[in-house]
Amino acid sequence: MSITELTFEELAALVKQSAGVTVAPEDLRNASDVPFSALGVDSLGLLGIVGELENRHGVALPPDAERSKTPADFLGLVNSTLTTGV
């Protein structure tokens, strides 16, 4: 599978699929430094997103990925891992 960077659009779709919360991609982009909890995404929802990304890309994300506080932190960590494979 081709490894690409995770976008706000893809993250919004994953938030809806794995956490059951609908957030528009532009809202995630504009609120990238707002805590996930303020967007309605709890730790279990974030854990579901991590699991889905690991399954899709066949790459283990760092153990602290589900502890990311904001969308910006999460995207930075995930994209760093996806591009380096580590």
Stockholm file with secondary structure:
# STOCKHOLM 1.0

chainA/1-86         MSITELTFEELAALVKQSAGVTVAPEDLRNASDVPFSALGVDSLGLLGIVGELENRHGVALPPDAERSKTPADFLGLVNSTLTTGV
#=GR chainA/1-86 SS CCCCCCCHHHHHHHIIIIICCCCCHHHHHHTTTSCGGGGTCCHHHHHHHHHHHHHHHCCCCCTTGGGCCSHHHHHHHHHHHHHHCC
#=GC SS_cons        CCCCCCCHHHHHHHIIIIICCCCCHHHHHHTTTSCGGGGTCCHHHHHHHHHHHHHHHCCCCCTTGGGCCSHHHHHHHHHHHHHHCC
//
